Amino acid sequence: DMIGTIAPRPIYLVGGGNPHPYFGSEAARINRFARSAGGNAQVWIIPEATHCDGPQQRPQEYAERLVNFFDQALLK
């Protein structure tokens, strides 16, 4: 309900594309959140990740992407 009120602050939504046994892939939910957030949202779906294991699946890329996002968001 609140994600649409965050604008114009940038949002980076990261989710797993690998289906979780109880609630499936996060991709549809993450994309819905991004649509609600508007143009200030960036999305990264990690295909082989399940909920919260993106850093284990792609540690270097995960770190680089987050640092880049925060650099852009905080250094404006």
C-alpha atoms as a printed R data frame, in Angstrom:
   type eleno elety resid chain resno      x       y       z
1  ATOM     1    CA   ASP     A     1  0.000   0.000   0.000
2  ATOM     2    CA   MET     A     2  2.837   2.415   0.770
3  ATOM     3    CA   ILE     A     3  5.280   1.813  -2.063
4  ATOM     4    CA   GLY     A     4  3.604   4.382  -4.300
5  ATOM     5    CA   THR     A     5  4.223   7.093  -1.712
6  ATOM     6    CA   ILE     A     6  8.008   6.662  -1.719
7  ATOM     7    CA   ALA     A     7  8.516   8.614  -4.960
8  ATOM     8    CA   PRO     A     8 10.585  10.466  -5.926
9  ATOM     9    CA   ARG     A     9 13.113   8.522  -3.840
10 ATOM    10    CA   PRO     A    10 14.765   5.677  -5.761
11 ATOM    11    CA   ILE     A    11 13.850   2.075  -4.995
12 ATOM    12    CA   TYR     A    12 15.793  -1.036  -5.939
13 ATOM    13    CA   LEU     A    13 13.716  -4.216  -5.839
14 ATOM    14    CA   VAL     A    14 15.565  -7.522  -5.954
15 ATOM    15    CA   GLY     A    15 13.823 -10.860  -6.163
16 ATOM    16    CA   GLY     A    16 14.386 -14.485  -6.909
17 ATOM    17    CA   GLY     A    17 13.084 -16.053 -10.085
18 ATOM    18    CA   ASN     A    18 13.451 -19.632  -8.863
19 ATOM    19    CA   PRO     A    19 10.100 -20.718  -7.404
20 ATOM    20    CA   HIS     A    20  9.943 -21.050  -3.627
21 ATOM    21    CA   PRO     A    21  8.105 -24.225  -2.529
22 ATOM    22    CA   TYR     A    22  5.393 -22.263  -0.678
23 ATOM    23    CA   PHE     A    23  4.868 -19.054  -2.628
24 ATOM    24    CA   GLY     A    24  6.452 -19.505  -6.065
25 ATOM    25    CA   SER     A    25  8.655 -17.048  -7.906
26 ATOM    26    CA   GLU     A    26  8.983 -13.520  -6.565
27 ATOM    27    CA   ALA     A    27  9.142 -12.032 -10.071
28 ATOM    28    CA   ALA     A    28  5.426 -11.271 -10.448
29 ATOM    29    CA   ARG     A    29  5.198  -9.636  -7.014
30 ATOM    30    CA   ILE     A    30  8.372  -7.606  -7.514
31 ATOM    31    CA   ASN     A    31  7.175  -6.372 -10.896
32 ATOM    32    CA   ARG     A    32  3.784  -5.434  -9.416
33 ATOM    33    CA   PHE     A    33  5.545  -3.470  -6.660
34 ATOM    34    CA   ALA     A    34  7.653  -1.705  -9.288
35 ATOM    35    CA   ARG     A    35  4.563  -0.693 -11.272
36 ATOM    36    CA   SER     A    36  3.025   0.703  -8.078
37 ATOM    37    CA   ALA     A    37  6.223   2.566  -7.212
38 ATOM    38    CA   GLY     A    38  6.456   4.268 -10.585
39 ATOM    39    CA   GLY     A    39  9.477   5.405 -12.535
40 ATOM    40    CA   ASN     A    40 11.716   5.647  -9.478
41 ATOM    41    CA   ALA     A    41 11.892   1.845  -9.123
42 ATOM    42    CA   GLN     A    42 14.533  -0.442 -10.575
43 ATOM    43    CA   VAL     A    43 14.029  -4.207 -10.703
44 ATOM    44    CA   TRP     A    44 16.503  -7.060 -10.755
45 ATOM    45    CA   ILE     A    45 15.163 -10.617 -10.838
46 ATOM    46    CA   ILE     A    46 17.899 -13.182 -10.266
47 ATOM    47    CA   PRO     A    47 16.640 -16.218 -12.215
48 ATOM    48    CA   GLU     A    48 18.409 -18.904 -10.177
49 ATOM    49    CA   ALA     A    49 17.771 -17.271  -6.785
50 ATOM    50    CA   THR     A    50 15.042 -18.194  -4.346
51 ATOM    51    CA   HIS     A    51 13.839 -15.756  -1.696
52 ATOM    52    CA   CYS     A    52 16.848 -14.010  -0.067
53 ATOM    53    CA   ASP     A    53 19.630 -16.118  -1.560
54 ATOM    54    CA   GLY     A    54 20.657 -13.712  -4.317
55 ATOM    55    CA   PRO     A    55 23.909 -12.833  -2.510
56 ATOM    56    CA   GLN     A    56 24.822 -16.528  -2.421
57 ATOM    57    CA   GLN     A    57 23.919 -17.081  -6.069
58 ATOM    58    CA   ARG     A    58 25.728 -14.027  -7.489
59 ATOM    59    CA   PRO     A    59 27.875 -12.510  -4.746
60 ATOM    60    CA   GLN     A    60 30.084 -10.278  -6.903
61 ATOM    61    CA   GLU     A    61 27.289  -9.008  -9.139
62 ATOM    62    CA   TYR     A    62 24.986  -8.502  -6.147
63 ATOM    63    CA   ALA     A    63 27.562  -6.353  -4.363
64 ATOM    64    CA   GLU     A    64 28.370  -4.344  -7.489
65 ATOM    65    CA   ARG     A    65 24.735  -3.649  -8.308
66 ATOM    66    CA   LEU     A    66 23.862  -2.544  -4.786
67 ATOM    67    CA   VAL     A    67 26.915  -0.316  -4.470
68 ATOM    68    CA   ASN     A    68 26.104   1.261  -7.859
69 ATOM    69    CA   PHE     A    69 22.499   1.839  -6.831
70 ATOM    70    CA   PHE     A    70 23.454   3.454  -3.530
71 ATOM    71    CA   ASP     A    71 26.170   5.538  -5.171
72 ATOM    72    CA   GLN     A    72 23.639   6.913  -7.652
73 ATOM    73    CA   ALA     A    73 20.873   7.354  -5.069
74 ATOM    74    CA   LEU     A    74 22.950   8.972  -2.331
75 ATOM    75    CA   LEU     A    75 25.434  11.028  -4.307
76 ATOM    76    CA   LYS     A    76 22.866  13.104  -6.193
